[in-house]
Amino acid sequence: MIGLSLSEIQEYLSRSDLSKFPEFQVSVLRNIMLEPIEPYLRYMAYQIGLNAQVKFGGYDNVFQDAVGGKDDLLSKNTDCILVFTKLDTLSSGLARNFTALSASEIQAEIDRIKDYITNVLSGIRKQTAALVLWHGFELPVYPAFGILESQKSNGQLATINNLNEFLKSKLNDDKNAYFVDLNLSLVRLGANRFYDSRYWHIGRAPFTREALLDIASEEFKFIRALKGKNKKCLALDCDNVLWGGIVGEDGLSGIKLGKTYPGSAYYEFQQEVLNLHNRGVILALCSRNNEEDVWEVFKKHPDMLIKQDHITTTQINWRDKATNLKQIAWDLNIALDSIVFVDDSEFEVNLIRKCVPEVEVIHMPPARTEEFGNILASCGLFDTLALSSEDKKRGVMYKAEAARKKFLTQFADLESYYKSLEMEIDIGFADEFSIPRIAQLSQKTNQFNLTTRRYSEADIWTFSNSDKSDVIYIRLKDIFGDSGIVGVCILKYEDEKAIFDTFLLSCRVLGRCIEEVFLVETLKLVKKRGAYKVAIGEYYPTRKNSQVELFYKNNGFEEVEPDRKTTTKKFQYNVETKLKPKSSFFKKINARINQSEKGKR
Amino acid sequence: MKNRVIKVVSGIMDTPIEKLDEESSPDTVEKWDSIRHMNLILALEEEFGVCFSGEEIVEMLNVQIIIETLREKVVQ
């Protein structure tokens, strides 16, 4: 983690113009003094382009605040609620006096705390559906029964674990609440660096600044994922990153890579890279080498864990790496700020920071090769809130995208190219299998996204179950493989109007007329619903979605009364207008939303 | 030493340096409450590379005492 002092952070914050970023309202419910965490929260928010406003509930007023004690603490404007319930304050018996309690007294405390958790969570939910990050109970560093604890099934450790499991399951039942494990921060820092017992006694503030920074950065891993700011692609240098030494000079047998020191550090680093790959991170190579030297290592080195198949695209040449990273982004059809670049050279790292600041850079310090694996694991930049089956296949799917791009060059005209892809489309209503992926697309899609509204799984469930809205997805398959769910449309119905609340497509599948088919089929559904005369499409400009500004206009909608005061554009469509689908490109269009009698599943 | 302390106090208490002197304390500086006092102590520890005891923390309630406490700890 970054080793920044508070004064550096405060100076950084005061120098930066936070007002240009969207506000992010954080409310903290707590039974400890926690005010010193505020600058760290604001700093972490700034890193992902948010202007955090932090409000604190009353000290030890978690329950009262949850059920509506303080007026403006929890509201529909709240974006995130941090809950801290330290056991020492919640139950001084369980935390500090455990050995004096009888079995029935312990049970009574457990029951009381479980009720408390249930009531606080339902109290919060009556006021807001916002993201809840609830910090679990820390395990005692010196548990009550000493060495006996590890032999007992009803000791203090077991009791606290039991409470944590209960809390986890409660949060799991809620679609927008997550368990933050403080024990991870505690283990990473060690108790002496995590707790400041002086301020615990003087002011009931238990944590050191280092701990607060680590906790804030852990919280922002969730927020980053929720806001779709998590990274998608890891671009790797080769020499002195994937292996020790320079393959062009040291040769295949001269590079350091293997089960023993010093090659073991690179071996572990590769294991960490594959961990990320298995979680859906796309791998790319960006290095200065002769390409055949690199592939020789991949094919022939016995301890090379990463195989050619894991790599989706490469730029192995002698050009500058800024140009190469831009090419990688283009090949994969992703934005530069979705890429994390790893290099050992200070020169390359500074070049990228200067020329392509959108790319996140991790510098691997040559003197600390043993820590490369940990440095990569600690960044948390790729963390996601859920792992869908699409994620696990992502590398393969993007590889197919790169193959499609190559394939395209063989065709004289686009139409014959589209036809040769043998695209099959499936359009259906959201269901329990598709909702996690739908929420994920809503949170992550930036470019082809007309309104960029971010929804959680809970939101999608609500829309899907309501009579006043439809949630529709589109799946795509072609000769290169199954792309899975690649687009989402959310229709909301008001009086005689059907409003396109959300219309988005994954950038992977752009340029294949899929958006047009999707729009046509959803308009057919609106017509079939019968009660609605016009469809309304809106465009909310962001830094990334200018390509869809004219999407509705180009597809038969008319712009309504341009409002000079806002940059939002509004378009309308009379449902009686005749539709002209470009279905000739597609091998098959299975629009299930328009097939069933009732409309919904 | 005095200037460095006052600079830290000024930053934490969000109060101009000109308005601070050795007599400044929670009684004379409006924003000097218990939370900012905690931040002040942590900032002083960071600035001077020292560590105060709990007893010292609760007594360091004006700039003069802060300077004296620091003098005992910092070898100049």
Interface residues (C-beta under 8 A of the other chain):
Chain A: S5 L6 S7 Q10 M33 E35 P36 R198 Y199 H201 I202 G203 A205 R209
Chain B: V8 G11 S34 I35 M38 N39 L42 A43 E46 E47 F52 S53 G54 I57 V58
